[in-house]
Amino acid sequence: MLAYAAGDVAAFEQLYARHRNRLYRFLLRQLRDGALADELFQDIWQKVIAARESWKPEAAFGTWLFRIAHNRLTDHWRALKHRPPAPENADERVARVPDPDTPERQLSEFEQRRRLQLALAELPEEQREVVVLRLEQELTLEEIGEITGVGRETVKSRLRYAMDKLRARLNE
């Protein structure tokens, strides 16, 4: 771009050859309309030509070019207050997307939480305490040791035994 700004037309041809396909594919994917993509493609390259003398290499040329494209697309959508039309098979696509908030899933999550609560209740008090302090309160092993009055290694051991028991109980 610096060579083109200095008047080297061949440099522009190299830039165009290097970036035209990527830019056009980007526009076509965004617009889903070949004629409109052609129009914006031409506008973007005209902006590059118009900006050649004032261009400063603050970013890579490709980054700068796609920023121009992004801004041009934004202007286009704003001007038309338009969104691309939904694909013809939109309803079919939506039907295939799983609904993460089904009653069955909510019940399953509730059951999992309930099983965890029951498994926690079955732990010996000192193991349950370190699990709750570590997982719910997000305290360090040292902080848990200070609270419970035992050493770091004891806390670590209690936590390990508790987690083993919880895994075993939840995998039943």
C-alpha positions in Angstrom: 0.0 0.0 0.0 2.9 2.3 0.7 4.2 1.7 -2.8 0.7 2.3 -4.3 0.5 5.6 -2.2 3.8 6.6 -3.8 2.3 6.1 -7.3 3.2 2.5 -8.1 0.1 1.2 -10.0 1.5 -2.3 -10.1 1.5 -2.4 -6.3 -2.3 -1.8 -6.4 -2.7 -4.6 -8.8 -0.8 -6.9 -6.4 -3.0 -5.8 -3.4 -6.1 -6.3 -5.5 -5.0 -9.8 -6.6 -4.1 -10.8 -3.1 -7.3 -9.7 -1.4 -10.1 -9.7 -3.9 -11.3 -13.3 -3.5 -11.3 -13.2 0.3 -13.1 -9.9 0.4 -15.7 -10.9 -2.2 -16.5 -14.2 -0.4 -16.8 -12.3 2.9 -19.3 -9.8 1.3 -21.3 -12.6 -0.4 -21.6 -14.6 2.8 -22.8 -11.5 4.6 -25.2 -10.2 2.0 -26.4 -13.5 0.3 -27.0 -11.4 -2.8 -24.4 -11.5 -5.7 -25.4 -8.2 -7.2 -25.3 -6.4 -3.9 -22.0 -8.0 -3.0 -20.6 -6.7 -6.4 -21.8 -3.2 -5.6 -20.3 -3.1 -2.1 -17.1 -4.7 -3.4 -16.7 -1.9 -5.9 -17.4 0.7 -3.2 -14.8 -0.7 -0.9 -12.1 -0.7 -3.6 -13.0 2.9 -4.5 -12.5 3.8 -0.8 -9.1 2.2 -0.9 -8.2 4.2 -4.0 -9.5 7.4 -2.5 -7.6 6.9 0.7 -4.2 5.9 -0.9 -2.5 9.3 -0.2 -3.7 9.5 3.4 -3.2 5.8 4.3 -0.9 5.2 7.3 0.4 1.7 8.1 -1.2 1.5 11.6 -2.5 -1.9 10.8 -1.9 -4.6 8.2 -3.5 -3.8 4.9 -5.8 -6.8 5.1 -7.1 -5.7 8.5 -7.7 -2.1 7.2 -9.5 -3.4 4.1 -11.8 -5.6 6.1 -12.5 -2.8 8.5 -13.6 -0.7 5.5 -15.8 -3.7 4.4 -17.3 -4.0 7.9 -18.1 -0.3 8.1 -19.6 -0.4 4.6 -21.8 -3.4 5.5 -22.9 -1.6 8.7 -23.8 1.5 6.7 -25.7 -0.7 4.3 -27.8 -2.4 7.0 -28.5 0.9 8.8 -29.6 2.7 5.6 -32.0 -0.1 4.7 -33.0 -1.1 8.2 -32.8 -4.4 6.6 -31.8 -7.9 7.7 -30.9 -10.6 5.3 -34.0 -12.8 4.5 -34.2 -16.0 6.4 -33.1 -19.1 4.4 -35.9 -21.0 2.8 -35.4 -23.9 5.2 -35.3 -21.7 8.3 -38.2 -23.4 10.0 -36.7 -26.8 9.4 -33.3 -25.6 10.8 -35.0 -24.2 13.9 -36.9 -27.4 14.5 -33.5 -29.3 14.6 -32.0 -27.0 17.2 -32.5 -28.7 20.6 -34.3 -26.6 23.2 -32.1 -26.4 26.3 -34.9 -25.3 28.5 -37.4 -28.2 28.3 -39.3 -29.4 31.3 -37.6 -32.8 31.1 -34.2 -31.1 31.2 -35.2 -28.9 34.2 -36.4 -32.0 36.0 -33.2 -33.8 35.2 -31.1 -30.9 36.5 -33.3 -30.8 39.6 -32.8 -34.5 40.2 -29.0 -34.1 39.7 -28.9 -31.3 42.3 -31.0 -33.4 44.7 -28.8 -36.4 44.3 -25.7 -34.2 45.0 -27.4 -32.8 48.1 -28.2 -36.3 49.4 -24.7 -37.5 48.6 -23.2 -34.5 50.5 -25.5 -35.2 53.5 -24.1 -38.7 53.6 -20.5 -37.5 54.0 -18.8 -37.3 57.4 -19.1 -33.8 58.8 -15.4 -32.9 58.4 -15.4 -34.0 54.8 -18.7 -32.2 54.0 -17.3 -29.0 55.6 -14.2 -28.9 53.4 -16.1 -29.7 50.2 -18.6 -26.9 50.9 -15.8 -24.4 51.8 -13.8 -25.4 48.7 -16.6 -25.7 46.1 -19.2 -23.2 47.3 -17.1 -20.6 49.0 -14.1 -21.1 46.7 -11.6 -20.9 49.5 -8.0 -22.1 49.2 -6.8 -25.2 51.1 -4.8 -22.9 53.4 -7.9 -20.8 54.2 -9.9 -23.9 54.9 -7.2 -25.2 57.2 -7.3 -21.9 59.1 -11.1 -22.1 59.5 -11.2 -25.8 60.5 -8.0 -25.7 62.6 -6.2 -28.5 60.7 -3.2 -28.4 58.3 -3.2 -28.0 54.6 -2.4 -31.7 54.0 -5.3 -32.8 56.2 -7.7 -30.5 54.3 -6.4 -32.0 51.0 -6.8 -35.5 52.2 -10.4 -34.8 53.5 -11.3 -33.2 50.2 -9.9 -36.1 48.2 -11.8 -38.7 50.2 -15.0 -36.6 50.0 -14.7 -36.2 46.2 -14.1 -40.0 45.8 -17.2 -40.8 47.8 -19.3 -38.2 45.9 -18.2 -39.6 42.5 -18.9 -43.1 43.6 -22.3 -42.2 45.0 -23.3 -40.1 41.9 -22.2 -42.8 39.5 -24.5 -45.4 41.0 
